[in-house]
Amino acid sequence: MAKQKAITEEPLEKQLWKTADKLRKNIDAAEYKHIVLGLIFLKYISDAFEELYTKLKADEENGADAEDKDEYKAENVFFVPQDARWIYLQSKAKQPEIGKFVDDAMDAIEKENASLKGVLPKVFARQNLDPTSLGELIDLVGNIALGDAKARSADVLGHVFEYFLGEFALAEGKKGGQFYTPRSVVELLVEMLEPYKGRVFDPCCGSGGMFVQSLKFVDSHAGRVNDISIYGQESNQTTWRLAKMNLAIRGIDSSQVQWNNEGSFLNDAHKDLKADYIIANPPFNVSDWSGDLMRTDGRWQYGTPPTGNANFAWMQHFIYHLAPNGQAGVVLAKGALTSKTSGEGDIRKALVENGLIDCIVNLPAKLFLNTQIPAALWFMSRNRSSSPVGGGGGFRDRSNEILFIDARNLGHLINRRTRELSSEDIDQITNTYHNWRKLNGKYEDIAGFCAAVPICKVAELDYVLTPGRYVGLPDDEDDFDFVERFTRLRAELESQLKEEENLNKVIAANLLKIKING
């Protein structure tokens, strides 16, 4: 009997990433991502077109016309001209002019589909992109979703696109975090809010991950995807293009995802929108947000935010756009929980006293690619006193308390610099929140992890919202001995210093030998 393989074959997306990354050569990740993701998108729309094209061809006897653009528009499928179809490009993949063929294909698709105008990358004829490597990349992408998998090509390609977005963000490090919120953070936000139905808004939407995860949530809970409509804004045009492709490959209507380089504060693209759900990860502690130009803006209902930090401008922008029963889940730098600089403490107090803060989650370190600044999640609700029906049933009256969750000890490292939350971590946090807010929920405080705190107690602590102030120590640390811990840590430090001193002596001795023998 043949021995069973000990090593499990890697998932398709990991194999593809390794191969694609080998073809990168002298191109940095920031540029290369548009090449690879552009090809995956081109393969997706070509597959969808070919599938409908084949059906229309087979139905020509009944008057169907496979070259009629309206036939594709009616089915929400992009029309792909003949010289832009994947089979044509693959036939040209070994030619030295392949880069020009792909750029021309991108141009042709944009001309035929108004919603893609200005979205697709035309970067394939650049001199630093080796035509042979591009041809190999086209062959690689062409192998996605072949055979029996072709009918599911949208799902497969969408998954690969999403995986590659994350890998490119990791490869770019700090810059990658500007367009990508880590998957586990997005999942946590969406699972906490349960956006089954209504308008979902992200005014700093990056590459669209919040929207994709919201639609995944609805789909996985047997909801109707058409019950969700999405609205977004992004100030970085390159990132906005990624968002448009990311959403299109999932079949999500992105017509309300807008770009302007002024951003949400100076040029709000959805001035009249009142959203049912706001899910966002705005940039932390931004100092150049043009606050001096908007001192009397109508969005500052709870206090004028300081010109040197946009955190509470973002908070009030979110609240301004919430519907009467709207809910928000957003990421902010942890400093916003305690800061009193330039009136920030007064704004935080007003948010608490007006009953808007529902839950605060303190996050573990190293979750974000672009910053080591500690972060927390803020969950807000316009209506905490009545019982709007959510995904898990009616909500109870929480108007006189706030739930604090300290999740700093959760998560695991995926490399030396980056941590992520597991599905079990996400379940632990979301179940705690849902049991606390829903009618007849089985919630109880857990020392060191969560506490439901009356607003009067928050007022006693001067409206500081750091969960650690309220949840206390875990039960197994109630007898925590500070003297013993300090003594042990000092001994460990002295031992490390001694090792370092010995190592320096060895290095010095070796250098001396080299000098003598040299």
C-alpha positions as CSV (number, residue, x, y, z in Angstrom):
1,M,0.0,0.0,0.0
2,A,1.3,3.4,-0.9
3,K,2.1,5.7,1.9
4,Q,-0.2,8.7,2.4
5,K,1.4,12.0,1.8
6,A,2.5,13.6,5.0
7,I,2.4,17.1,3.7
8,T,-0.9,18.6,2.7
9,E,-0.9,20.4,-0.6
10,E,-1.0,24.2,-0.3
11,P,-4.2,26.0,-1.1
12,L,-4.5,27.3,-4.7
13,E,-4.2,31.0,-3.7
14,K,-0.9,30.3,-1.8
15,Q,0.6,28.4,-4.8
16,L,-0.4,31.2,-7.1
17,W,1.1,33.9,-4.9
18,K,4.4,32.2,-4.6
19,T,4.6,31.7,-8.4
20,A,3.5,35.3,-9.1
21,D,5.9,36.7,-6.6
22,K,8.8,34.8,-8.3
23,L,8.0,36.6,-11.5
24,R,8.2,40.0,-9.9
25,K,12.0,40.4,-10.3
26,N,12.9,44.1,-10.2
27,I,9.4,45.5,-9.6
28,D,8.4,46.6,-6.1
29,A,5.2,45.3,-4.6
30,A,3.4,48.7,-4.8
31,E,3.7,48.7,-8.6
32,Y,3.4,44.9,-9.1
33,K,0.1,44.6,-7.3
34,H,-1.7,46.6,-10.1
35,I,-0.2,44.3,-12.7
36,V,-1.3,41.1,-11.0
37,L,-4.7,42.3,-9.7
38,G,-5.4,43.9,-13.1
39,L,-4.9,40.6,-14.8
40,I,-7.0,38.7,-12.3
41,F,-9.8,41.3,-12.9
42,L,-9.4,40.9,-16.7
43,K,-9.7,37.2,-16.4
44,Y,-12.8,37.5,-14.2
45,I,-14.8,39.8,-16.6
46,S,-13.6,37.7,-19.6
47,D,-14.9,34.5,-18.0
48,A,-18.2,36.1,-17.1
49,F,-18.5,37.5,-20.7
50,E,-17.6,34.1,-22.3
51,E,-20.2,32.3,-20.2
52,L,-23.0,34.6,-21.3
53,Y,-21.6,34.7,-24.9
54,T,-21.8,30.9,-25.1
55,K,-25.4,31.0,-23.9
56,L,-26.4,33.7,-26.4
57,K,-24.7,31.9,-29.3
58,A,-26.7,28.7,-28.4
59,D,-29.9,30.8,-28.4
60,E,-29.4,32.6,-31.7
61,E,-32.4,30.7,-33.3
62,N,-34.7,32.5,-30.8
63,G,-33.3,36.0,-31.7
64,A,-30.4,36.3,-29.2
65,D,-27.4,38.2,-30.5
66,A,-24.1,37.4,-28.8
67,E,-22.5,40.7,-30.0
68,D,-25.3,42.9,-28.7
69,K,-24.0,44.9,-25.8
70,D,-27.5,45.4,-24.4
71,E,-27.7,41.7,-23.8
72,Y,-24.8,41.9,-21.4
73,K,-25.9,45.1,-19.7
74,A,-29.3,43.4,-18.9
75,E,-27.4,40.6,-17.1
76,N,-25.0,43.0,-15.3
77,V,-22.1,41.5,-17.3
78,F,-19.3,43.7,-18.7
79,F,-19.0,43.6,-22.5
80,V,-15.5,42.6,-23.6
81,P,-14.4,43.4,-27.2
82,Q,-12.9,40.6,-29.2
83,D,-9.3,41.9,-28.9
84,A,-9.6,42.2,-25.1
85,R,-10.9,38.7,-24.4
86,W,-8.7,36.4,-22.4
87,I,-8.4,33.7,-25.0
88,Y,-7.0,36.4,-27.5
89,L,-4.5,37.8,-25.0
90,Q,-3.4,34.3,-24.0
91,S,-2.7,33.6,-27.7
92,K,-0.4,36.6,-27.7
93,A,1.3,35.9,-24.3
94,K,4.7,34.8,-25.9
95,Q,5.0,37.9,-28.1
96,P,7.3,40.7,-27.1
97,E,4.5,43.3,-27.5
98,I,2.2,41.5,-25.0
99,G,2.3,44.5,-22.7
100,K,0.8,46.8,-25.4
101,F,-1.8,44.2,-26.1
102,V,-2.9,44.1,-22.5
103,D,-2.9,47.9,-22.2
104,D,-5.0,48.2,-25.3
105,A,-7.4,45.6,-23.9
106,M,-7.8,47.6,-20.7
107,D,-8.6,50.7,-22.8
108,A,-11.1,48.9,-25.0
109,I,-13.0,47.5,-22.0
110,E,-13.2,51.0,-20.4
111,K,-14.6,52.4,-23.6
112,E,-17.3,49.8,-23.7
113,N,-18.3,50.0,-20.0
114,A,-18.8,53.5,-18.6
115,S,-18.7,52.3,-15.0
116,L,-15.1,51.2,-15.5
117,K,-13.9,54.4,-17.0
118,G,-10.6,55.5,-15.3
119,V,-10.5,52.3,-13.2
120,L,-8.4,49.8,-15.0
121,P,-4.5,49.8,-14.9
122,K,-2.6,50.5,-18.1
123,V,0.9,49.6,-16.8
124,F,1.7,46.5,-18.8
125,A,4.0,48.0,-21.5
126,R,6.4,49.6,-19.1
127,Q,10.1,48.9,-19.7
128,N,10.7,47.4,-16.3
129,L,8.1,44.7,-16.9
130,D,9.8,41.8,-18.7
131,P,7.5,40.6,-21.5
132,T,8.5,37.0,-20.9
133,S,7.5,37.3,-17.2
134,L,4.2,39.0,-18.2
135,G,3.5,36.1,-20.6
136,E,4.1,33.6,-17.8
137,L,1.9,35.6,-15.5
138,I,-0.9,35.5,-18.0
139,D,-0.5,31.8,-18.3
140,L,-0.6,31.5,-14.5
141,V,-3.8,33.5,-14.1
142,G,-5.3,31.7,-17.1
143,N,-5.1,28.4,-15.1
144,I,-7.4,29.8,-12.3
145,A,-10.8,28.2,-12.3
146,L,-10.4,25.8,-15.2
147,G,-12.4,22.6,-15.8
148,D,-15.1,21.9,-13.3
149,A,-14.2,25.0,-11.4
150,K,-15.0,27.3,-14.3
151,A,-18.7,27.6,-13.3
152,R,-17.5,29.0,-10.0
153,S,-14.8,31.2,-11.5
154,A,-16.2,34.4,-10.0
155,D,-15.9,32.9,-6.4
156,V,-12.5,31.5,-7.1
157,L,-11.1,34.7,-8.7
158,G,-12.7,36.8,-6.1
159,H,-11.1,34.8,-3.3
160,V,-7.7,35.0,-5.1
161,F,-8.1,38.7,-5.6
162,E,-8.8,39.2,-1.9
163,Y,-5.9,37.0,-0.8
164,F,-3.5,38.8,-3.1
165,L,-4.6,42.2,-1.7
166,G,-3.7,41.0,1.7
167,E,-0.3,39.5,0.6
168,F,0.6,42.7,-1.3
169,A,-0.3,44.8,1.8
170,L,2.0,42.6,3.9
171,A,4.8,42.9,1.2
172,E,4.4,46.7,1.2
173,G,4.4,46.9,5.0
174,K,3.5,50.4,6.2
175,K,2.4,51.7,2.8
176,G,0.2,48.6,2.4
177,G,-1.8,49.5,5.5
178,Q,-3.0,52.6,3.7
179,F,-5.2,50.6,1.3
180,Y,-5.9,47.4,3.3
181,T,-7.5,46.8,6.7
182,P,-6.4,43.3,8.0
183,R,-9.0,40.7,7.3
184,S,-9.5,39.7,11.0
185,V,-10.2,43.3,12.0
186,V,-12.8,43.6,9.2
187,E,-14.4,40.3,10.1
188,L,-14.7,41.4,13.8
189,L,-16.3,44.8,12.9
190,V,-18.8,43.2,10.6
191,E,-19.7,40.2,12.9
192,M,-20.2,42.7,15.8
193,L,-22.6,44.9,13.8
194,E,-24.5,42.1,11.8
195,P,-25.4,44.3,8.8
196,Y,-28.3,42.1,7.4
197,K,-30.2,44.8,5.6
198,G,-29.8,48.5,4.8
199,R,-27.3,51.1,3.7
200,V,-23.6,50.4,4.6
201,F,-21.2,53.4,4.5
202,D,-17.5,53.7,4.7
203,P,-16.2,57.3,4.0
204,C,-12.5,56.1,4.0
205,C,-13.1,52.9,2.2
206,G,-9.6,51.9,1.0
207,S,-9.8,48.9,-1.3
208,G,-13.4,48.1,-0.3
209,G,-12.8,45.3,2.3
210,M,-15.6,46.4,4.6
211,F,-18.1,46.1,1.8
212,V,-16.9,42.7,0.6
213,Q,-17.1,41.3,4.2
214,S,-20.5,42.8,4.7
215,L,-21.9,41.1,1.7
216,K,-20.1,37.8,2.7
217,F,-21.8,38.1,6.1
218,V,-25.3,38.5,4.6
219,D,-24.6,35.6,2.2
220,S,-23.3,33.3,4.9
221,H,-26.3,33.9,7.1
222,A,-28.8,33.1,4.3
223,G,-29.7,36.7,3.8
224,R,-30.4,38.4,0.5
225,V,-27.4,40.3,-0.9
226,N,-29.7,42.7,-2.7
227,D,-31.0,43.9,0.7
228,I,-27.6,45.7,1.2
229,S,-26.6,48.8,-0.6
230,I,-23.1,50.3,-0.3
231,Y,-21.8,53.9,-0.2
232,G,-18.2,54.8,0.0
233,Q,-15.6,57.5,-0.5
234,E,-11.8,57.4,-1.0
235,S,-9.4,60.2,-1.5
236,N,-6.5,58.2,-3.0
237,Q,-7.4,57.5,-6.7
238,T,-5.1,54.5,-7.0
239,T,-6.7,52.9,-4.0
240,W,-10.2,53.8,-5.3
241,R,-9.4,51.9,-8.5
242,L,-8.5,48.8,-6.4
243,A,-11.8,49.1,-4.6
244,K,-13.8,49.3,-7.8
245,M,-12.1,46.2,-9.2
246,N,-12.5,44.4,-5.8
247,L,-16.2,45.1,-5.8
248,A,-16.8,44.4,-9.5
249,I,-15.1,40.9,-9.2
250,R,-17.7,40.1,-6.5
251,G,-20.6,41.4,-8.6
252,I,-21.2,44.3,-6.1
253,D,-22.7,47.5,-7.4
254,S,-20.0,50.2,-6.7
255,S,-21.8,53.1,-8.4
256,Q,-22.0,54.9,-5.0
257,V,-18.3,54.4,-4.2
258,Q,-16.9,57.9,-5.1
259,W,-13.5,59.4,-5.4
260,N,-12.3,62.9,-5.0
261,N,-8.8,64.0,-3.9
262,E,-10.2,66.5,-1.3
263,G,-11.5,63.7,0.9
264,S,-14.6,63.3,3.1
265,F,-14.1,66.4,5.3
266,L,-13.7,69.0,2.6
267,N,-15.8,67.4,-0.1
268,D,-18.4,65.0,1.4
269,A,-19.6,62.9,-1.6
270,H,-22.7,61.7,0.3
271,K,-23.8,64.8,2.1
272,D,-27.4,63.7,2.5
273,L,-26.8,60.0,3.3
274,K,-28.1,58.6,6.5
275,A,-26.7,55.1,6.8
276,D,-27.9,52.1,8.7
277,Y,-24.4,50.9,9.3
278,I,-21.0,52.7,9.2
279,I,-17.9,50.5,9.2
280,A,-14.6,52.3,8.9
281,N,-10.9,52.4,9.6
282,P,-9.9,56.0,9.2
283,P,-6.2,57.0,9.3
284,F,-4.9,57.4,12.9
285,N,-4.1,60.8,14.4
286,V,-4.1,62.8,11.1
287,S,-2.8,66.3,11.7
288,D,-3.2,67.8,8.2
289,W,-7.0,67.3,7.7
290,S,-7.8,71.0,7.0
291,G,-9.6,71.5,10.3
292,D,-8.8,75.2,10.3
293,L,-11.1,75.6,7.3
294,M,-14.1,74.0,9.0
295,R,-14.3,75.5,12.5
296,T,-18.0,76.1,12.2
297,D,-19.0,73.0,10.2
298,G,-22.4,71.6,11.0
299,R,-21.1,68.1,11.6
300,W,-19.4,69.2,14.9
301,Q,-22.5,68.7,17.0
302,Y,-20.6,67.5,20.1
303,G,-17.7,69.9,20.0
304,T,-15.2,71.4,17.6
305,P,-12.4,68.9,16.9
306,P,-8.8,70.2,17.2
307,T,-7.0,71.2,14.0
308,G,-4.0,69.1,14.9
309,N,-5.8,65.7,15.1
310,A,-8.7,64.3,13.0
311,N,-9.8,61.5,15.3
312,F,-12.9,63.3,16.7
313,A,-13.6,64.9,13.4
314,W,-14.0,61.4,12.0
315,M,-16.1,60.3,14.9
316,Q,-18.6,63.2,14.4
317,H,-18.5,62.7,10.6
318,F,-19.7,59.1,11.2
319,I,-22.4,60.1,13.7
320,Y,-23.6,62.8,11.4
321,H,-24.3,60.2,8.7
322,L,-26.1,57.7,11.0
323,A,-29.8,57.0,10.5
324,P,-32.1,57.3,13.5
325,N,-31.5,53.6,14.3
326,G,-28.1,53.5,12.7
327,Q,-25.1,51.7,14.2
328,A,-21.3,52.3,13.6
329,G,-18.2,50.2,14.2
330,V,-14.9,52.1,13.7
331,V,-11.2,51.8,14.5
332,L,-9.5,54.7,16.3
333,A,-6.1,55.1,17.9
334,K,-6.2,54.1,21.5
335,G,-5.2,57.6,22.6
336,A,-8.7,58.8,21.7
337,L,-10.0,56.8,24.7
338,T,-8.2,59.1,27.2
339,S,-7.0,62.3,25.4
340,K,-8.0,65.7,26.7
341,T,-5.9,67.7,24.3
342,S,-7.7,70.8,22.7
343,G,-11.1,69.8,23.9
344,E,-11.1,66.1,22.9
345,G,-12.0,65.1,26.5
346,D,-15.1,67.4,26.3
347,I,-16.2,65.8,23.0
348,R,-15.8,62.3,24.4
349,K,-17.8,63.3,27.5
350,A,-20.6,64.7,25.2
351,L,-20.7,61.4,23.2
352,V,-21.0,59.4,26.4
353,E,-23.7,61.7,28.0
354,N,-25.7,61.7,24.8
355,G,-25.8,57.9,24.9
356,L,-24.0,57.2,21.7
357,I,-21.2,54.9,22.9
358,D,-22.4,51.3,23.0
359,C,-19.2,49.3,23.3
360,I,-15.4,49.8,23.4
361,V,-13.0,46.9,22.5
362,N,-9.3,47.3,23.3
363,L,-7.4,45.5,20.5
364,P,-4.1,43.5,20.7
365,A,-0.9,45.2,19.5
366,K,0.6,44.5,16.0
367,L,-2.7,44.0,14.2
368,F,-2.2,46.8,11.7
369,L,0.4,46.9,8.9
370,N,0.9,50.7,8.7
371,T,1.3,51.6,12.4
372,Q,2.4,50.3,15.7
373,I,0.0,52.8,17.4
374,P,-2.3,50.8,19.8
375,A,-5.9,50.8,18.6
376,A,-9.4,50.3,19.9
377,L,-12.8,49.7,18.3
378,W,-15.7,52.0,19.0
379,F,-19.3,50.8,18.6
380,M,-21.9,53.5,18.5
381,S,-25.7,53.6,18.1
382,R,-28.2,56.4,17.5
383,N,-30.9,54.5,19.4
384,R,-29.8,52.5,22.5
385,S,-33.1,52.9,24.4
386,S,-35.6,51.0,22.1
387,S,-35.3,47.6,20.6
388,P,-34.7,47.7,16.8
389,V,-34.7,44.2,15.4
390,G,-31.2,43.1,14.6
391,G,-29.9,39.9,13.1
392,G,-30.0,38.2,16.5
393,G,-33.4,39.5,17.5
394,G,-34.5,42.6,19.4
395,F,-32.0,44.7,21.4
396,R,-32.5,45.6,25.0
397,D,-32.3,49.1,26.5
398,R,-28.6,49.8,27.1
399,S,-28.9,53.6,27.3
400,N,-27.5,53.8,30.9
401,E,-24.4,51.6,30.5
402,I,-21.4,50.9,28.2
403,L,-19.8,47.5,27.5
404,F,-16.0,47.4,27.8
405,I,-14.0,44.5,26.3
406,D,-10.3,44.1,26.8
407,A,-9.0,41.8,24.0
408,R,-5.3,42.8,24.3
409,N,-4.4,39.2,25.2
410,L,-6.1,37.6,22.1
411,G,-4.6,36.9,18.7
412,H,-1.5,35.2,17.4
413,L,1.6,36.2,15.5
414,I,1.7,35.4,11.8
415,N,5.2,36.8,11.5
416,R,7.5,38.8,13.7
417,R,5.7,42.1,13.1
418,T,2.1,41.1,12.6
419,R,-0.6,39.6,14.7
420,E,-4.1,38.5,13.7
421,L,-7.3,37.4,15.5
422,S,-8.4,33.8,15.0
423,S,-12.1,32.9,14.3
424,E,-12.3,31.7,17.9
425,D,-11.1,35.1,19.1
426,I,-13.7,36.9,16.9
427,D,-16.4,34.6,18.2
428,Q,-15.5,35.3,21.8
429,I,-15.7,39.0,21.4
430,T,-18.8,39.1,19.2
431,N,-20.7,36.6,21.4
432,T,-19.9,38.7,24.5
433,Y,-21.3,41.9,22.7
434,H,-24.4,40.2,21.3
435,N,-25.3,38.5,24.6
436,W,-25.0,41.9,26.3
437,R,-27.1,43.9,23.9
438,K,-29.9,41.5,22.9
439,L,-33.1,40.8,24.8
440,N,-32.7,37.8,27.2
441,G,-29.0,37.5,26.4
442,K,-26.9,35.4,28.7
443,Y,-24.3,38.0,29.5
444,E,-22.0,38.2,32.6
445,D,-18.9,40.2,33.5
446,I,-15.6,38.3,33.2
447,A,-12.8,39.7,35.3
448,G,-10.0,40.8,33.1
449,F,-12.0,40.6,29.9
450,C,-15.4,42.3,29.9
451,A,-17.6,44.6,32.1
452,A,-20.9,46.3,31.6
453,V,-20.4,49.6,33.3
454,P,-23.1,52.3,34.4
455,I,-22.5,55.6,32.8
456,C,-22.3,57.2,36.2
457,K,-19.2,55.2,37.0
458,V,-17.7,56.3,33.6
459,A,-18.4,59.9,34.7
460,E,-16.6,59.2,38.0
461,L,-13.5,58.2,36.1
462,D,-13.7,61.5,34.1
463,Y,-15.1,59.8,30.9
464,V,-11.9,57.8,30.3
465,L,-12.9,54.9,28.1
466,T,-10.0,52.5,28.4
467,P,-11.4,49.0,29.0
468,G,-8.6,48.1,31.4
469,R,-9.9,50.7,33.9
470,Y,-13.2,48.8,34.2
471,V,-12.7,45.1,33.6
472,G,-10.1,44.6,36.4
473,L,-7.7,41.7,36.5
474,P,-8.5,38.1,35.6
475,D,-9.6,35.9,38.5
476,D,-6.3,34.0,38.5
477,E,-4.5,37.3,38.9
478,D,-6.5,38.5,41.9
479,D,-3.6,37.6,44.2
480,F,-1.1,39.3,41.9
481,D,2.2,40.1,43.8
482,F,3.7,43.2,42.4
483,V,6.9,42.9,44.5
484,E,7.4,39.3,43.3
485,R,6.8,40.3,39.7
486,F,9.1,43.3,39.8
487,T,11.9,41.2,41.5
488,R,11.6,38.5,38.8
489,L,11.6,41.0,35.9
490,R,14.6,42.8,37.4
491,A,16.5,39.5,37.7
492,E,15.6,38.6,34.1
493,L,16.9,42.0,32.9
494,E,20.1,41.7,34.8
495,S,20.6,38.2,33.3
496,Q,20.1,39.6,29.8
497,L,22.5,42.4,30.5
498,K,25.1,40.0,31.8
499,E,24.7,37.8,28.6
500,E,25.1,40.9,26.5
501,E,28.2,41.9,28.4
502,N,29.7,38.5,28.0
503,L,28.9,38.5,24.3
504,N,30.6,41.9,23.8
505,K,33.7,40.5,25.5
506,V,33.8,37.5,23.1
507,I,33.3,39.8,20.1
508,A,36.1,42.1,21.4
509,A,38.5,39.2,22.0
510,N,37.8,37.8,18.5
511,L,38.4,41.2,16.9
512,L,41.7,41.5,18.8
513,K,42.8,38.0,17.5
514,I,41.9,39.0,14.0
515,K,43.9,42.2,14.4
516,I,46.9,40.3,15.8
517,N,46.8,37.6,13.2
518,G,46.0,40.0,10.4
